[in-house]
Amino acid sequence: MPEPPALEYIPVTYCLALGIVSKVVTQFATQTVTQGEHVKVPSYLNRRGKNGIYHVRLRVPKDLIGVFRRAEFNKSLGTSDLRLAAKLARPILEQWEGAFERARRKPDLNLSDLNAAAREHYERALYDDEERRVGLPSPSQVEQQKAEAIRQLRDAARKGQFDPEDDLAFLTHAMDYPALLDCDDWDRETLEIRLDELRGHLGIGETVLVDHIAEEFLDRHGLSLDKTSSMYRQLCRNLLRAEIQHLERVRERNSGDYSGRPTDELFRGEGPKRFSTVCFNEIIDEQQRLSSKGIGRRAAASTIRKYRNCVRQFAEWRSSDRVATVTKAEVERWRDELLETNARKTVRDKISTIRTVLEWGQKQSDGKLFLKRFPLDTIELPMVEHGDSSARTYTMHATRKILSEARGQSAAYKRWVPWILAYSGARVEEVMQLEKADFFKYDDHWFFHIRAGEGRTTKTGIGRKVPVHSALVQEGLLDFVASLPDGKLFTGSRASQNLRDWIREEVLKDHPEPKPAPNHGFRHLFEDLRRARLDTEAANYITGRANKGSAETYGKSNIMLPALAAEMEKIPRIL
């Protein structure tokens, strides 16, 4: 069998997006895997050993080598299958790149963080001790091991492997059988010696006994502290106290006492909240990932953009994007400052957004982000007086003016989107996503399909089929659709914003403020036109609102479409 061609690796480069995240630029090499088959191997994968096990690797950015104390991350994927290796590598790369991002953020560590770090180590150490004890042999197993060790030792003496009369030779061979050694006494003595050393080092401020624990903690969280800084020394002092408390509990457990409690006030009660460097956008990213798999309530893309903008403003105001450090008093101060220059509804929406993101983080961490209590469970939101919604609704005069002006427009989105909005109550972005293939005829009636999924979105995440009103047919919409090639009806960048600007600044330039936006103006108008005319369930379906009750989850086949078309014709003609 011919030798596979040598791998030709192109150096991995990094794309620093605004100095935040280091992304691996995927380079490829060609490698023969099976006879006659060539596949592309990402440069972050390489094979090692006689079994060709794949390893994932990622170079540490130069500015972070001092933080991570290494130039490259490398981990075995335990498989020689390229496709499986590529799949397994992705989450590992994301984890490493996340560590780079956190390291560059340089979280604002405070005393509470260092206390949480010590408690985290204390709890982990006790858990590891319990795991070790579960794996210890029972007394009967120990006796069996001793008997077997003595038998093997005697066999070795009979075979002349050592002189049993020679005490040193006997001891040397006995060391090969741990069951014959009194490890318990040794462990007890070692424990007391280490306790004395830890207490002595705590008294003089020496850190050498816990430097490795501090480094492991910093590595795990992607952090960096100057070893000469007071913060690093305080971290080590807390870890010394954690080790002392841990060994005191181990000593108590050795005597069968599991009732021991920490004597150090740092570890009493619930203690400080656990250390976490998670930031707002990481929580939003995770929520998007979960919702893409059908877990949790789905948020529209526009909502996610609004959330990101809000948390960015809050993070800039407080000079930190670390979620675990958010307090109720802090959010209340931000709320009160916002109220000085913003409408109550705006402030209410912003505070509600912060609370929602924190709730997501609490669920994602299984309640460990905030151990004592959720900080915003009792926060007061500004009361909003709901004004007359007619202020956000187009009048018939304004609607007729918009539709009349649209007739003379050459841009397709200006010509047809206002008309579709007026006779459907749809949202602007839903109409902007329409394609030629979405229009279809059923039982002598025309419909268009507002889809959800495969890159298309609706606010509710649910698609619907909307009847084409006869006014749209008479206006020539179907002829326009038929004249187009396959694909989207309305193209061009910023079409939604341009439509909004055209209506508000040109068509309705003399309209008194506040000028309704197309999204609300047409949608509210349709709601007014359908009242006392259309069946409520039919109207809710057409406009994309949820109907209450279990019946909402049934049916929705094309059988209902003729009845919907009949309901749509109850909407009066505007022009």
C-alpha positions, 0 to 999 in steps of 0.5 A: 500500500503506498505511503500517504502524502506528507501533510503540508501545514500552513501556519495558523493565524488569528483574526482579532475581531476588535481585540476580543476573540481570537479566531482560528482561520481554518487552513487545510491539508490533504491526506489519504485516508482510504484508497483513492479518497482524499479529504481535507484535514483542518490544520488544528487537527493532527495525527499521532502515534501508530494508531493515528489518533487525532489531537486538536491543537490551538496556539495561544496568542502571543499576548496571552502566553504569559497568562496561560504559561504555555504556547499551545493547547493540545488534547487527544480526541481519542479517535482516528476517524477524521469526521468524528475528530472534527466534530469533537474538536469544535466544542474544545476549540470554543472552550479555549477561545472562550478562555482567551476572551475571558483572559483579555477581559481581565475581570475586575477581581475583588475581595468577594471573588477571592473569598469565593475562590477559597470556598470553591477549593474547600468544597472541591477538596472535600468532594474529592476526599469523599470520592477517594474514600468510596474507592477504598477497599473494605477491611475484608478486602484488605485482609485478602490483599495482605494474605495474597501479598504474604503468599507472593513474598514467601514464593519469592523467598523460596525462589531465592529472589531475596534472603529472608534473613536479610532485614533490608532485603525483606523490607525492600521486597515488602515495599512492592506490596502496599497491603503490607504497609501501615499506610493509615499511620503514614497518612495520619502523620503526613496530615499533621505535618502538612497542617503544621506547615500550612499554619506556619506559612499562613502566619508568615505570609508564605505562599509556596504550599498553595502556589500550584493551587492558585495557578490551577484556579487562574488557569481554569478561569482564564485569569492572570495575577501578578505574583507580586500583587496584593491580590495574588497574595490574598488569594494564596492566603485564602487558599491556605485557610481553605487547605487547613479547613479541608485537612481538619475535616479529613482528620475528623472523617478519619475517626468516623466523625462527619459532623465537623463544621468549619472553624474559619469564619470564611467558610461558615454558613452559605458563604460568598457566591461562587466565583464566576467570570461569565459575562452577559453576552455569553449567557445570551449566546448560550440561550440562543444555542439552547433555543435553536435546539428547541430548549426554552422560549425562543427570542426573535433576532430583533429581540436578541439585538435589543438585549445585547445593546441593553446589556452593553449599556449596563456593562459600560455604566458599571465598568464590568460585564461580569454577571455574578457581581450584579447587585440589586442596589446597583441596578436600582441606581442605574434605573434611577439615573435612566429615569432622569432622561428616559421615558418610563417605558424605556427604563422599564424595558431595560431593567426587565431585559437585565433581569431576564438575562440574569434569569437565563444565567441562573437557569444555565448554571443550575442556580449556582450563579447566585447562591443565596438569592436571585438579586433582582427578584424584588426590584421595582419597575417604573409604572407605565401609563398606557396611552391611547394606542391610536397614536401608533395607528395610521389614520385612513387619511395617512394610509390612503396617502401612503398607498397612493404614493406607493403606486408611483415608486420604482423600488419594489419594496416601496411599491408593494410592501405598504400594500401587503402590510395594509391588507394583512397586518403582517410585520415589516420583516415578515413581508421583507422575507417573502419569496416568489415560491411563497405565493400559491393558489388553493381552491381558487384563492391566492395565499402567501406563506410567511415561513419560520425556520431555515433562516427565516424568522417570525416573532412567534417562531411560527409560520402562517398562510395569509390570504391575498386580499382581492384589492391586492390582486386588482392592484397587480401584486400577483402579476408583479410576483409572476414577473420575477425570477425565483428568490426574494421579492424585495432585495437591497440593504436596509430596505426596512429602514429605508421604507420607514424613513421614506414614509415618515420623512417624505410621505408623512412629513407634515404628519404631527408627532409622534409619527407611527412607524410602518410596523405598528401603523399598518398592524394597528390599522388592520386590527381596527379594520377587522374588529367586529368584522373578522372572526377573532381566531381567524384574525389572530392567525392571519396577523400572527398572534397566539390563540389561547387554548389547546386547539391552538396546537391542532390542525392548520392544514390547507383545509382551513384556507378557503374560510380564511380567504372568506374572512379576509374579504371582510376587510374593506378596501382602503382605496 
